[in-house]
Amino acid sequence: MIESRRNFLRALPAITVGAVLAPSPAIASAAGAADGKQRWAMVVDVRKCIGCQACTVSCIMENAVPENSFRTVTSTYEVHEGQHTGTYMLPRLCNHCDNPPCIPVCPVGATFQRKDGIVVVDGDRCVGCGYCVQACPYDARFINHDTGKADKCTFCAHRVDAGLLPACVETCVGGARIFGDLNDPNSTVRQLVDQNKIKVLKPEMGTQPHVFYLGLDQRFQGQVEGEGTLWQPSGHGA
């Protein structure tokens, strides 16, 4: 987490504080850090995740997420292989895709992508139809039962615009979440993506996710079901 903060701060001179949820495309283009110089992304090292759910709790507190809803969660899978039983942790959140399927299905243009790649929802425009929730292949969206609007992870865009790390990254006990600018060749995120066998969830969907996984067993690339799912593998992963 310290290394993630150090590399994140390196990109701050180009960041200005601004509104996250914009009432119009014109304002959206002027939102802080949305000038296209950065492309924010996250690398999740599943080998370091201990399943403590500090990320989930900090996200709930930071973003006032209502009860029984989650912007991010660490799904826990019970794995049975022969006589052995183990636990597998899979942190999940919005993937802030380069080709987000949630955007074209929105009938009112409430979901849009900032120039820095962060996908957000304009709460003033959203009518709560749920089309975007159905279109997301990562089970990363929900209808907020307090507001009646679509809700999701925003990489804590309000914090990023203020020069802070996302709450889940800031509080990750094991340092499993690394956040930074993919356009910066010196950032830890860029180097991890370039130097490792990075995987993404559901690559066959062609959404070009920008949440990358390090050490992800390929058998879990399609596992996006909610917390508590039990999984029994039929073969051996890479």
C-alpha positions as protocol buffer text, in pm:
chain_id: "A"
residue {
  index: 1
  type: MET
  ca { x: 0 y: 0 z: 0 }
}
residue {
  index: 2
  type: ILE
  ca { x: 293 y: 236 z: 72 }
}
residue {
  index: 3
  type: GLU
  ca { x: 440 y: 171 z: -273 }
}
residue {
  index: 4
  type: SER
  ca { x: 99 y: 227 z: -432 }
}
residue {
  index: 5
  type: ARG
  ca { x: 70 y: 563 z: -254 }
}
residue {
  index: 6
  type: ARG
  ca { x: 420 y: 667 z: -358 }
}
residue {
  index: 7
  type: ASN
  ca { x: 354 y: 599 z: -726 }
}
residue {
  index: 8
  type: PHE
  ca { x: 10 y: 754 z: -708 }
}
residue {
  index: 9
  type: LEU
  ca { x: 150 y: 1077 z: -564 }
}
residue {
  index: 10
  type: ARG
  ca { x: 397 y: 1099 z: -851 }
}
residue {
  index: 11
  type: ALA
  ca { x: 105 y: 1166 z: -1087 }
}
residue {
  index: 12
  type: LEU
  ca { x: -54 y: 1437 z: -875 }
}
residue {
  index: 13
  type: PRO
  ca { x: 83 y: 1754 z: -1040 }
}
residue {
  index: 14
  type: ALA
  ca { x: -160 y: 1700 z: -1327 }
}
residue {
  index: 15
  type: ILE
  ca { x: -457 y: 1649 z: -1094 }
}
residue {
  index: 16
  type: THR
  ca { x: -701 y: 1918 z: -994 }
}
residue {
  index: 17
  type: VAL
  ca { x: -988 y: 1886 z: -752 }
}
residue {
  index: 18
  type: GLY
  ca { x: -1323 y: 1869 z: -927 }
}
residue {
  index: 19
  type: ALA
  ca { x: -1672 y: 1725 z: -926 }
}
residue {
  index: 20
  type: VAL
  ca { x: -1709 y: 1351 z: -971 }
}
residue {
  index: 21
  type: LEU
  ca { x: -2068 y: 1315 z: -1078 }
}
residue {
  index: 22
  type: ALA
  ca { x: -2142 y: 1566 z: -1348 }
}
residue {
  index: 23
  type: PRO
  ca { x: -2489 y: 1683 z: -1449 }
}
residue {
  index: 24
  type: SER
  ca { x: -2382 y: 1724 z: -1812 }
}
residue {
  index: 25
  type: PRO
  ca { x: -2113 y: 1595 z: -2052 }
}
residue {
  index: 26
  type: ALA
  ca { x: -1959 y: 1943 z: -2064 }
}
residue {
  index: 27
  type: ILE
  ca { x: -1904 y: 1944 z: -1690 }
}
residue {
  index: 28
  type: ALA
  ca { x: -1793 y: 1583 z: -1701 }
}
residue {
  index: 29
  type: SER
  ca { x: -1511 y: 1667 z: -1940 }
}
residue {
  index: 30
  type: ALA
  ca { x: -1392 y: 1933 z: -1699 }
}
residue {
  index: 31
  type: ALA
  ca { x: -1401 y: 1709 z: -1392 }
}
residue {
  index: 32
  type: GLY
  ca { x: -1080 y: 1689 z: -1193 }
}
residue {
  index: 33
  type: ALA
  ca { x: -815 y: 1451 z: -1326 }
}
residue {
  index: 34
  type: ALA
  ca { x: -1032 y: 1377 z: -1631 }
}
residue {
  index: 35
  type: ASP
  ca { x: -807 y: 1540 z: -1889 }
}
residue {
  index: 36
  type: GLY
  ca { x: -695 y: 1209 z: -2037 }
}
residue {
  index: 37
  type: LYS
  ca { x: -337 y: 1232 z: -1913 }
}
residue {
  index: 38
  type: GLN
  ca { x: -395 y: 953 z: -1660 }
}
residue {
  index: 39
  type: ARG
  ca { x: -557 y: 617 z: -1711 }
}
residue {
  index: 40
  type: TRP
  ca { x: -634 y: 492 z: -1363 }
}
residue {
  index: 41
  type: ALA
  ca { x: -622 y: 117 z: -1305 }
}
residue {
  index: 42
  type: MET
  ca { x: -591 y: -132 z: -1023 }
}
residue {
  index: 43
  type: VAL
  ca { x: -387 y: -447 z: -983 }
}
residue {
  index: 44
  type: VAL
  ca { x: -515 y: -700 z: -730 }
}
residue {
  index: 45
  type: ASP
  ca { x: -261 y: -950 z: -602 }
}
residue {
  index: 46
  type: VAL
  ca { x: -482 y: -1235 z: -486 }
}
residue {
  index: 47
  type: ARG
  ca { x: -184 y: -1404 z: -322 }
}
residue {
  index: 48
  type: LYS
  ca { x: -172 y: -1124 z: -66 }
}
residue {
  index: 49
  type: CYS
  ca { x: -545 y: -1106 z: 7 }
}
residue {
  index: 50
  type: ILE
  ca { x: -630 y: -1245 z: 352 }
}
residue {
  index: 51
  type: GLY
  ca { x: -1006 y: -1201 z: 322 }
}
residue {
  index: 52
  type: CYS
  ca { x: -1029 y: -955 z: 610 }
}
residue {
  index: 53
  type: GLN
  ca { x: -1293 y: -743 z: 429 }
}
residue {
  index: 54
  type: ALA
  ca { x: -1126 y: -418 z: 537 }
}
residue {
  index: 55
  type: CYS
  ca { x: -1174 y: -306 z: 177 }
}
residue {
  index: 56
  type: THR
  ca { x: -1546 y: -376 z: 193 }
}
residue {
  index: 57
  type: VAL
  ca { x: -1595 y: -197 z: 525 }
}
residue {
  index: 58
  type: SER
  ca { x: -1390 y: 109 z: 427 }
}
residue {
  index: 59
  type: CYS
  ca { x: -1581 y: 136 z: 99 }
}
residue {
  index: 60
  type: ILE
  ca { x: -1914 y: 124 z: 281 }
}
residue {
  index: 61
  type: MET
  ca { x: -1805 y: 395 z: 524 }
}
residue {
  index: 62
  type: GLU
  ca { x: -1646 y: 617 z: 257 }
}
residue {
  index: 63
  type: ASN
  ca { x: -1933 y: 599 z: 10 }
}
residue {
  index: 64
  type: ALA
  ca { x: -2235 y: 555 z: 240 }
}
residue {
  index: 65
  type: VAL
  ca { x: -2323 y: 225 z: 76 }
}
residue {
  index: 66
  type: PRO
  ca { x: -2662 y: 102 z: 207 }
}
residue {
  index: 67
  type: GLU
  ca { x: -2708 y: -215 z: 407 }
}
residue {
  index: 68
  type: ASN
  ca { x: -2680 y: -543 z: 216 }
}
residue {
  index: 69
  type: SER
  ca { x: -2522 y: -373 z: -86 }
}
residue {
  index: 70
  type: PHE
  ca { x: -2156 y: -359 z: -186 }
}
residue {
  index: 71
  type: ARG
  ca { x: -1940 y: -157 z: -423 }
}
residue {
  index: 72
  type: THR
  ca { x: -1652 y: -393 z: -357 }
}
residue {
  index: 73
  type: VAL
  ca { x: -1635 y: -724 z: -179 }
}
residue {
  index: 74
  type: THR
  ca { x: -1396 y: -1012 z: -134 }
}
residue {
  index: 75
  type: SER
  ca { x: -1579 y: -1327 z: -238 }
}
residue {
  index: 76
  type: THR
  ca { x: -1482 y: -1638 z: -44 }
}
residue {
  index: 77
  type: TYR
  ca { x: -1476 y: -1975 z: -218 }
}
residue {
  index: 78
  type: GLU
  ca { x: -1442 y: -2311 z: -51 }
}
residue {
  index: 79
  type: VAL
  ca { x: -1229 y: -2528 z: -280 }
}
residue {
  index: 80
  type: HIS
  ca { x: -1236 y: -2906 z: -267 }
}
residue {
  index: 81
  type: GLU
  ca { x: -961 y: -3102 z: -441 }
}
residue {
  index: 82
  type: GLY
  ca { x: -948 y: -3467 z: -353 }
}
residue {
  index: 83
  type: GLN
  ca { x: -908 y: -3499 z: 23 }
}
residue {
  index: 84
  type: HIS
  ca { x: -802 y: -3137 z: 61 }
}
residue {
  index: 85
  type: THR
  ca { x: -1023 y: -2838 z: 133 }
}
residue {
  index: 86
  type: GLY
  ca { x: -904 y: -2480 z: 112 }
}
residue {
  index: 87
  type: THR
  ca { x: -1029 y: -2124 z: 88 }
}
residue {
  index: 88
  type: TYR
  ca { x: -981 y: -1894 z: -210 }
}
residue {
  index: 89
  type: MET
  ca { x: -1024 y: -1516 z: -187 }
}
residue {
  index: 90
  type: LEU
  ca { x: -1132 y: -1313 z: -488 }
}
residue {
  index: 91
  type: PRO
  ca { x: -1163 y: -933 z: -445 }
}
residue {
  index: 92
  type: ARG
  ca { x: -1421 y: -790 z: -686 }
}
residue {
  index: 93
  type: LEU
  ca { x: -1531 y: -443 z: -794 }
}
residue {
  index: 94
  type: CYS
  ca { x: -1626 y: -245 z: -1104 }
}
residue {
  index: 95
  type: ASN
  ca { x: -1364 y: -313 z: -1370 }
}
residue {
  index: 96
  type: HIS
  ca { x: -1374 y: 38 z: -1525 }
}
residue {
  index: 97
  type: CYS
  ca { x: -1356 y: -119 z: -1867 }
}
residue {
  index: 98
  type: ASP
  ca { x: -1232 y: 52 z: -2182 }
}
residue {
  index: 99
  type: ASN
  ca { x: -1535 y: -97 z: -2356 }
}
residue {
  index: 100
  type: PRO
  ca { x: -1797 y: -79 z: -2078 }
}
residue {
  index: 101
  type: PRO
  ca { x: -2124 y: -255 z: -2172 }
}
residue {
  index: 102
  type: CYS
  ca { x: -2310 y: -54 z: -1908 }
}
residue {
  index: 103
  type: ILE
  ca { x: -2283 y: 273 z: -2104 }
}
residue {
  index: 104
  type: PRO
  ca { x: -2465 y: 203 z: -2433 }
}
residue {
  index: 105
  type: VAL
  ca { x: -2767 y: 44 z: -2260 }
}
residue {
  index: 106
  type: CYS
  ca { x: -2841 y: 349 z: -2043 }
}
residue {
  index: 107
  type: PRO
  ca { x: -3145 y: 523 z: -2200 }
}
residue {
  index: 108
  type: VAL
  ca { x: -3070 y: 861 z: -2041 }
}
residue {
  index: 109
  type: GLY
  ca { x: -2690 y: 880 z: -2060 }
}
residue {
  index: 110
  type: ALA
  ca { x: -2651 y: 863 z: -1683 }
}
residue {
  index: 111
  type: THR
  ca { x: -2355 y: 625 z: -1699 }
}
residue {
  index: 112
  type: PHE
  ca { x: -2047 y: 766 z: -1866 }
}
residue {
  index: 113
  type: GLN
  ca { x: -1670 y: 730 z: -1870 }
}
residue {
  index: 114
  type: ARG
  ca { x: -1438 y: 1009 z: -1770 }
}
residue {
  index: 115
  type: LYS
  ca { x: -1132 y: 1078 z: -1981 }
}
residue {
  index: 116
  type: ASP
  ca { x: -917 y: 915 z: -1714 }
}
residue {
  index: 117
  type: GLY
  ca { x: -1109 y: 589 z: -1761 }
}
residue {
  index: 118
  type: ILE
  ca { x: -1322 y: 599 z: -1445 }
}
residue {
  index: 119
  type: VAL
  ca { x: -1681 y: 495 z: -1512 }
}
residue {
  index: 120
  type: VAL
  ca { x: -1934 y: 691 z: -1305 }
}
residue {
  index: 121
  type: VAL
  ca { x: -2309 y: 739 z: -1272 }
}
residue {
  index: 122
  type: ASP
  ca { x: -2482 y: 1078 z: -1289 }
}
residue {
  index: 123
  type: GLY
  ca { x: -2734 y: 1043 z: -1009 }
}
residue {
  index: 124
  type: ASP
  ca { x: -2934 y: 1340 z: -1133 }
}
residue {
  index: 125
  type: ARG
  ca { x: -3000 y: 1169 z: -1464 }
}
residue {
  index: 126
  type: CYS
  ca { x: -3034 y: 806 z: -1354 }
}
residue {
  index: 127
  type: VAL
  ca { x: -3394 y: 679 z: -1355 }
}
residue {
  index: 128
  type: GLY
  ca { x: -3314 y: 350 z: -1182 }
}
residue {
  index: 129
  type: CYS
  ca { x: -3422 y: 131 z: -1474 }
}
residue {
  index: 130
  type: GLY
  ca { x: -3153 y: -126 z: -1396 }
}
residue {
  index: 131
  type: TYR
  ca { x: -3046 y: -185 z: -1756 }
}
residue {
  index: 132
  type: CYS
  ca { x: -2683 y: -118 z: -1664 }
}
residue {
  index: 133
  type: VAL
  ca { x: -2705 y: -361 z: -1373 }
}
residue {
  index: 134
  type: GLN
  ca { x: -2817 y: -634 z: -1611 }
}
residue {
  index: 135
  type: ALA
  ca { x: -2554 y: -544 z: -1872 }
}
residue {
  index: 136
  type: CYS
  ca { x: -2256 y: -565 z: -1636 }
}
residue {
  index: 137
  type: PRO
  ca { x: -2091 y: -908 z: -1675 }
}
residue {
  index: 138
  type: TYR
  ca { x: -1906 y: -867 z: -1344 }
}
residue {
  index: 139
  type: ASP
  ca { x: -2202 y: -835 z: -1108 }
}
residue {
  index: 140
  type: ALA
  ca { x: -2053 y: -501 z: -1003 }
}
residue {
  index: 141
  type: ARG
  ca { x: -2365 y: -279 z: -1013 }
}
residue {
  index: 142
  type: PHE
  ca { x: -2679 y: -255 z: -804 }
}
residue {
  index: 143
  type: ILE
  ca { x: -2977 y: -29 z: -753 }
}
residue {
  index: 144
  type: ASN
  ca { x: -2926 y: 170 z: -434 }
}
residue {
  index: 145
  type: HIS
  ca { x: -3243 y: 111 z: -231 }
}
residue {
  index: 146
  type: ASP
  ca { x: -3194 y: 441 z: -49 }
}
residue {
  index: 147
  type: THR
  ca { x: -3168 y: 656 z: -362 }
}
residue {
  index: 148
  type: GLY
  ca { x: -3336 y: 440 z: -626 }
}
residue {
  index: 149
  type: LYS
  ca { x: -3034 y: 504 z: -852 }
}
residue {
  index: 150
  type: ALA
  ca { x: -2771 y: 278 z: -1005 }
}
residue {
  index: 151
  type: ASP
  ca { x: -2466 y: 248 z: -781 }
}
residue {
  index: 152
  type: LYS
  ca { x: -2117 y: 104 z: -820 }
}
residue {
  index: 153
  type: CYS
  ca { x: -1748 y: 144 z: -743 }
}
residue {
  index: 154
  type: THR
  ca { x: -1602 y: 467 z: -881 }
}
residue {
  index: 155
  type: PHE
  ca { x: -1241 y: 402 z: -775 }
}
residue {
  index: 156
  type: CYS
  ca { x: -1339 y: 662 z: -510 }
}
residue {
  index: 157
  type: ALA
  ca { x: -1312 y: 927 z: -782 }
}
residue {
  index: 158
  type: HIS
  ca { x: -1375 y: 1204 z: -529 }
}
residue {
  index: 159
  type: ARG
  ca { x: -1066 y: 1090 z: -339 }
}
residue {
  index: 160
  type: VAL
  ca { x: -857 y: 1046 z: -654 }
}
residue {
  index: 161
  type: ASP
  ca { x: -946 y: 1400 z: -765 }
}
residue {
  index: 162
  type: ALA
  ca { x: -831 y: 1524 z: -424 }
}
residue {
  index: 163
  type: GLY
  ca { x: -497 y: 1342 z: -450 }
}
residue {
  index: 164
  type: LEU
  ca { x: -593 y: 1044 z: -231 }
}
residue {
  index: 165
  type: LEU
  ca { x: -596 y: 671 z: -292 }
}
residue {
  index: 166
  type: PRO
  ca { x: -927 y: 481 z: -312 }
}
residue {
  index: 167
  type: ALA
  ca { x: -1047 y: 385 z: 34 }
}
residue {
  index: 168
  type: CYS
  ca { x: -1010 y: 11 z: -35 }
}
residue {
  index: 169
  type: VAL
  ca { x: -645 y: 56 z: -134 }
}
residue {
  index: 170
  type: GLU
  ca { x: -569 y: 279 z: 163 }
}
residue {
  index: 171
  type: THR
  ca { x: -700 y: 22 z: 410 }
}
residue {
  index: 172
  type: CYS
  ca { x: -588 y: -305 z: 249 }
}
residue {
  index: 173
  type: VAL
  ca { x: -412 y: -491 z: 529 }
}
residue {
  index: 174
  type: GLY
  ca { x: -210 y: -721 z: 305 }
}
residue {
  index: 175
  type: GLY
  ca { x: -126 y: -464 z: 37 }
}
residue {
  index: 176
  type: ALA
  ca { x: -317 y: -671 z: -217 }
}
residue {
  index: 177
  type: ARG
  ca { x: -463 y: -370 z: -400 }
}
residue {
  index: 178
  type: ILE
  ca { x: -232 y: -145 z: -600 }
}
residue {
  index: 179
  type: PHE
  ca { x: -376 y: 165 z: -768 }
}
residue {
  index: 180
  type: GLY
  ca { x: -209 y: 397 z: -1013 }
}
residue {
  index: 181
  type: ASP
  ca { x: -172 y: 552 z: -1354 }
}
residue {
  index: 182
  type: LEU
  ca { x: -139 y: 297 z: -1631 }
}
residue {
  index: 183
  type: ASN
  ca { x: -7 y: 571 z: -1862 }
}
residue {
  index: 184
  type: ASP
  ca { x: 291 y: 631 z: -1634 }
}
residue {
  index: 185
  type: PRO
  ca { x: 570 y: 388 z: -1731 }
}
residue {
  index: 186
  type: ASN
  ca { x: 727 y: 434 z: -1387 }
}
residue {
  index: 187
  type: SER
  ca { x: 414 y: 352 z: -1188 }
}
residue {
  index: 188
  type: THR
  ca { x: 392 y: 25 z: -998 }
}
residue {
  index: 189
  type: VAL
  ca { x: 67 y: -57 z: -1177 }
}
residue {
  index: 190
  type: ARG
  ca { x: 228 y: -18 z: -1520 }
}
residue {
  index: 191
  type: GLN
  ca { x: 530 y: -223 z: -1421 }
}
residue {
  index: 192
  type: LEU
  ca { x: 320 y: -501 z: -1269 }
}
residue {
  index: 193
  type: VAL
  ca { x: 110 y: -525 z: -1585 }
}
residue {
  index: 194
  type: ASP
  ca { x: 417 y: -527 z: -1810 }
}
residue {
  index: 195
  type: GLN
  ca { x: 628 y: -769 z: -1609 }
}
residue {
  index: 196
  type: ASN
  ca { x: 378 y: -1030 z: -1495 }
}
residue {
  index: 197
  type: LYS
  ca { x: 121 y: -1272 z: -1632 }
}
residue {
  index: 198
  type: ILE
  ca { x: -172 y: -1051 z: -1553 }
}
residue {
  index: 199
  type: LYS
  ca { x: -526 y: -1186 z: -1585 }
}
residue {
  index: 200
  type: VAL
  ca { x: -868 y: -1021 z: -1597 }
}
residue {
  index: 201
  type: LEU
  ca { x: -1212 y: -1155 z: -1516 }
}
residue {
  index: 202
  type: LYS
  ca { x: -1418 y: -1285 z: -1808 }
}
residue {
  index: 203
  type: PRO
  ca { x: -1170 y: -1189 z: -2084 }
}
residue {
  index: 204
  type: GLU
  ca { x: -1401 y: -1347 z: -2341 }
}
residue {
  index: 205
  type: MET
  ca { x: -1647 y: -1059 z: -2293 }
}
residue {
  index: 206
  type: GLY
  ca { x: -1412 y: -818 z: -2470 }
}
residue {
  index: 207
  type: THR
  ca { x: -1477 y: -535 z: -2224 }
}
residue {
  index: 208
  type: GLN
  ca { x: -1105 y: -459 z: -2173 }
}
residue {
  index: 209
  type: PRO
  ca { x: -1117 y: -441 z: -1791 }
}
residue {
  index: 210
  type: HIS
  ca { x: -878 y: -216 z: -1602 }
}
residue {
  index: 211
  type: VAL
  ca { x: -883 y: -417 z: -1284 }
}
residue {
  index: 212
  type: PHE
  ca { x: -601 y: -666 z: -1333 }
}
residue {
  index: 213
  type: TYR
  ca { x: -530 y: -975 z: -1125 }
}
residue {
  index: 214
  type: LEU
  ca { x: -190 y: -1106 z: -1024 }
}
residue {
  index: 215
  type: GLY
  ca { x: -170 y: -1471 z: -924 }
}
residue {
  index: 216
  type: LEU
  ca { x: -529 y: -1543 z: -1027 }
}
residue {
  index: 217
  type: ASP
  ca { x: -604 y: -1911 z: -1083 }
}
residue {
  index: 218
  type: GLN
  ca { x: -752 y: -1928 z: -1434 }
}
residue {
  index: 219
  type: ARG
  ca { x: -1036 y: -2143 z: -1303 }
}
residue {
  index: 220
  type: PHE
  ca { x: -1165 y: -1834 z: -1121 }
}
residue {
  index: 221
  type: GLN
  ca { x: -1164 y: -1598 z: -1418 }
}
residue {
  index: 222
  type: GLY
  ca { x: -1535 y: -1657 z: -1467 }
}
residue {
  index: 223
  type: GLN
  ca { x: -1627 y: -1656 z: -1098 }
}
residue {
  index: 224
  type: VAL
  ca { x: -1817 y: -1332 z: -1039 }
}
residue {
  index: 225
  type: GLU
  ca { x: -2096 y: -1462 z: -819 }
}
residue {
  index: 226
  type: GLY
  ca { x: -2153 y: -1309 z: -480 }
}
residue {
  index: 227
  type: GLU
  ca { x: -2007 y: -1369 z: -139 }
}
residue {
  index: 228
  type: GLY
  ca { x: -2014 y: -1720 z: 1 }
}
residue {
  index: 229
  type: THR
  ca { x: -2017 y: -1916 z: -325 }
}
residue {
  index: 230
  type: LEU
  ca { x: -1874 y: -2265 z: -295 }
}
residue {
  index: 231
  type: TRP
  ca { x: -1670 y: -2396 z: -587 }
}
residue {
  index: 232
  type: GLN
  ca { x: -1544 y: -2744 z: -665 }
}
residue {
  index: 233
  type: PRO
  ca { x: -1278 y: -2738 z: -942 }
}
residue {
  index: 234
  type: SER
  ca { x: -1275 y: -3015 z: -1200 }
}
residue {
  index: 235
  type: GLY
  ca { x: -918 y: -2968 z: -1314 }
}
residue {
  index: 236
  type: HIS
  ca { x: -592 y: -2794 z: -1242 }
}
residue {
  index: 237
  type: GLY
  ca { x: -537 y: -2427 z: -1324 }
}
residue {
  index: 238
  type: ALA
  ca { x: -233 y: -2257 z: -1464 }
}
